[in-house]
Amino acid sequence: MNRIFTVSFASVYPHYVNKVEKKGRTKAELDQVIEWLTGFDGPTLSDHLAAGTTFEDFFADARLNPRASSITGVVCGVRVENIDDPLMQKIRFLDKLVDEIAKGRPMDKVLRT
């Protein structure tokens, strides 16, 4: 099992917030992207953060957006569309979306609308 699977989502979330805010984007935009990918609204996301949910359980509870398969590109030197492990692919989908927000990509493009 990959170590990231057992890391709490709450321990990584502040790093996502920091990354997007350093680039002039907002926590609200980050939360919007997380909701798009997972189906978690604000209160549900807050519950997961408060509970210290692991990435494994976080994505086990998620209703992955049907358009998530349109997320492509490279994260940490690996093409996200070619990742075999379903959980790792979901984590990298989220990483890719966070990268896109931080790079200033328009939200309609990030959300694949």
C-alpha positions in Angstrom: 0.0 0.0 0.0 1.2 3.5 -0.8 1.9 5.6 2.2 -0.2 8.5 0.9 -3.3 6.3 1.2 -3.1 6.4 5.0 -2.2 10.1 5.3 -5.0 12.2 6.6 -6.6 14.5 4.0 -6.7 17.2 6.7 -2.9 17.2 7.0 -2.5 17.9 3.2 -5.4 20.3 2.7 -3.6 23.3 4.2 -0.8 22.8 1.7 -3.4 22.8 -1.1 -4.8 26.1 0.3 -1.3 27.6 0.6 -0.4 26.6 -2.9 -3.5 28.2 -4.5 -3.4 31.3 -2.3 0.3 32.0 -3.1 -0.8 32.2 -6.7 -3.7 34.6 -6.0 -6.5 32.1 -6.0 -8.9 31.4 -3.1 -9.7 28.6 -0.7 -13.3 28.9 -2.0 -12.0 28.0 -5.5 -10.1 25.1 -4.1 -13.2 23.9 -2.3 -15.2 24.3 -5.5 -12.8 22.0 -7.3 -12.8 19.5 -4.5 -16.7 19.5 -4.6 -16.6 19.0 -8.4 -14.3 16.0 -8.1 -15.7 14.3 -5.0 -19.3 15.5 -4.7 -18.4 16.8 -1.1 -20.2 20.1 -0.3 -18.8 22.5 2.3 -20.2 20.8 5.4 -19.2 17.3 4.2 -15.7 18.5 3.4 -15.5 20.2 6.8 -16.6 16.9 8.5 -13.8 15.0 6.7 -11.2 17.6 7.7 -12.4 17.5 11.3 -12.4 13.7 11.4 -8.9 13.4 10.0 -10.1 11.1 7.3 -7.4 9.3 5.4 -7.1 9.8 1.6 -8.2 6.1 1.2 -11.4 6.8 3.2 -11.9 10.3 1.7 -12.0 8.9 -1.8 -14.0 5.8 -0.7 -16.8 8.1 0.4 -16.5 10.3 -2.8 -18.9 10.2 -5.7 -16.2 10.9 -8.4 -17.4 13.3 -11.1 -18.1 11.4 -14.3 -15.9 13.9 -16.2 -12.9 13.2 -14.0 -11.6 10.9 -16.7 -11.0 14.0 -18.8 -8.3 15.1 -16.4 -5.0 14.5 -18.2 -1.4 15.7 -17.8 1.6 15.2 -15.7 1.9 15.3 -11.9 5.1 14.3 -10.2 6.5 13.1 -13.6 3.6 10.7 -14.1 0.7 11.0 -16.6 -2.4 10.9 -14.5 -4.4 9.2 -17.2 -1.9 6.3 -17.2 -2.0 5.5 -13.4 -3.1 1.9 -12.8 -4.1 2.1 -9.1 -7.6 3.7 -9.0 -7.0 5.3 -5.6 -3.7 6.8 -6.6 -5.3 8.1 -9.8 -8.0 9.9 -7.8 -5.4 11.5 -5.6 -3.4 12.6 -8.6 -6.6 13.9 -10.3 -7.0 16.2 -7.2 -3.3 17.2 -7.4 -3.6 18.0 -11.1 -6.7 20.2 -10.4 -4.9 22.0 -7.6 -2.0 22.6 -10.0 -4.3 24.0 -12.6 -5.9 26.4 -10.2 -2.4 27.5 -9.0 -1.3 28.1 -12.6 -4.2 30.5 -13.1 -6.3 28.3 -15.4 -9.8 29.6 -15.7 -12.3 27.8 -13.5 -14.5 26.7 -16.4 -11.5 24.9 -17.9 -10.5 23.4 -14.5 -14.0 22.1 -14.0 -14.1 20.7 -17.5 -17.3 22.6 -18.5 
